[in-house]
Amino acid sequence: MHSSARQLVFHAAVVLLVGLLCGAPYGRAIRRGMPDTVTAAWRLAHASLPMGAAIMLGVGAVLSSLVAPEALRWTIAVAWIVSSYAFCISLPLAAAVGHRGLSPGGPPAARVVFIGNAIGAVGSLIGAAGLLCAAWLSL
């Protein structure tokens, strides 16, 4: 297994743990009858982060078998890792402060959520595009 794939698997395990830990405040929001927007935000963090980790594990599993330059492998790995950590910050913060981060304005916490979402989205797109290129080169 290439070192880029090993890094992807390690960081996927970290992101998986963060996502699963978001289940505690999600359950607390349900038990306390918090507003639906708060409960939905914690549900999003609790479900999305493990899904992102699963994607990283899948990419990590196939990355070593793809015929692609080492630089492309690292681009894919780093893009997914940065994306996932950005979401590890933005999704729980959004749930905690009640901002969705859909625009760059508002209080500082809302800006952090927006920036995290933006970095996460761009990183995911770069990782997916890189994976597509690597898959194409491997045909």
matplotlib code that plots the C-alpha trace (Angstrom):
import matplotlib.pyplot as plt

x = [0.0, 1.4, 2.0, -0.7, -3.2, -2.1, -2.4, -5.9, -6.9, -5.5, -7.2, -10.4, -10.3, -10.0, -12.9, -15.0, -14.4, -15.3, -18.5, -19.5, -18.8, -21.2, -23.9, -23.7, -24.9, -27.3, -28.9, -28.9, -30.7, -33.4, -33.8, -34.1, -36.6, -34.4, -35.7, -35.8, -33.1, -30.6, -31.5, -31.1, -27.7, -26.4, -27.9, -26.1, -22.8, -23.3, -24.2, -22.1, -18.7, -18.8, -19.9, -17.0, -14.7, -16.2, -15.4, -11.8, -11.5, -12.8, -10.4, -7.6, -8.3, -8.1, -5.5, -2.5, -3.9, -4.4, -1.8, -1.2, 1.8, 2.7, 1.9, -1.6, -2.0, -0.9, -3.2, -6.1, -5.2, -4.5, -7.6, -9.8, -8.0, -8.3, -11.9, -12.8, -11.1, -12.7, -16.1, -15.0, -14.8, -17.7, -20.5, -20.3, -19.7, -22.7, -24.8, -23.4, -23.9, -27.0, -25.5, -25.7, -22.7, -24.3, -23.0, -19.8, -21.5, -22.7, -20.9, -17.4, -18.7, -20.9, -17.9, -15.9, -18.7, -18.9, -15.1, -15.1, -18.0, -16.3, -12.9, -14.7, -16.6, -13.7, -11.5, -14.1, -14.3, -10.5, -10.3, -13.1, -11.6, -8.2, -9.7, -11.4, -8.1, -6.3, -9.1, -8.9, -5.1, -5.6, -7.9]
y = [0.0, 3.4, 5.9, 8.2, 5.4, 4.7, 8.4, 8.4, 5.3, 6.8, 10.1, 8.4, 6.6, 10.0, 11.5, 8.4, 8.8, 12.5, 11.7, 9.0, 11.3, 13.8, 11.3, 12.3, 15.9, 14.6, 12.3, 15.1, 17.4, 14.8, 14.1, 17.7, 18.4, 21.1, 22.8, 20.8, 22.9, 22.0, 18.3, 18.3, 20.0, 17.4, 14.6, 16.0, 16.0, 12.6, 11.0, 13.0, 12.7, 8.9, 8.8, 11.0, 8.6, 5.7, 7.4, 8.0, 4.3, 3.3, 5.6, 4.5, 0.9, 1.4, 4.1, 1.8, -0.3, 2.6, 3.3, 7.0, 9.3, 9.6, 13.3, 12.6, 10.0, 12.6, 15.2, 12.8, 11.9, 15.5, 16.8, 14.3, 14.7, 18.5, 18.3, 15.9, 17.9, 21.1, 19.4, 18.1, 21.7, 23.2, 20.7, 20.4, 24.1, 24.8, 22.6, 24.2, 27.8, 27.5, 28.9, 27.0, 28.7, 29.3, 32.8, 34.5, 37.2, 37.2, 36.7, 35.1, 31.6, 31.8, 32.8, 29.9, 27.5, 29.0, 28.8, 25.2, 24.2, 25.9, 24.2, 20.9, 21.2, 22.3, 19.6, 17.0, 18.1, 18.1, 14.6, 13.3, 14.9, 13.5, 10.0, 10.2, 11.1, 8.3, 5.8, 7.0, 6.6, 3.0, 1.9]
z = [0.0, -1.0, 1.8, 0.4, 0.8, 4.3, 5.2, 3.7, 5.8, 9.0, 8.6, 7.6, 11.0, 12.8, 10.8, 11.5, 15.2, 15.1, 13.3, 15.7, 18.7, 17.1, 18.0, 21.7, 21.1, 18.5, 21.0, 23.6, 21.2, 20.6, 24.3, 25.2, 22.5, 20.9, 17.7, 14.5, 13.0, 15.8, 15.7, 11.9, 12.1, 14.6, 12.5, 9.5, 11.3, 12.8, 9.4, 7.0, 8.7, 8.8, 5.2, 4.3, 6.2, 4.3, 1.0, 2.2, 3.2, -0.2, -2.1, 0.2, -0.6, -4.4, -4.6, -4.5, -7.4, -9.7, -12.4, -11.7, -10.9, -7.3, -7.4, -8.5, -5.7, -3.1, -4.6, -4.2, -0.7, 0.5, -1.1, 0.7, 4.0, 3.9, 2.8, 5.6, 8.4, 7.1, 7.5, 10.9, 12.0, 10.1, 10.6, 14.4, 14.8, 12.6, 14.8, 18.0, 17.0, 14.8, 11.6, 8.4, 6.8, 3.4, 3.0, 4.1, 6.2, 9.8, 13.1, 13.2, 13.9, 10.8, 8.7, 10.1, 9.2, 5.7, 5.1, 6.4, 4.1, 1.2, 1.8, 2.3, -0.9, -3.0, -1.5, -2.3, -5.9, -6.3, -4.7, -7.0, -10.1, -9.2, -8.6, -12.0, -13.7, -11.9, -12.9, -16.5, -16.5, -15.2, -18.0]

ax = plt.figure().add_subplot(projection="3d")
ax.plot(x, y, z, "-o")
ax.set_aspect("equal")
plt.show()
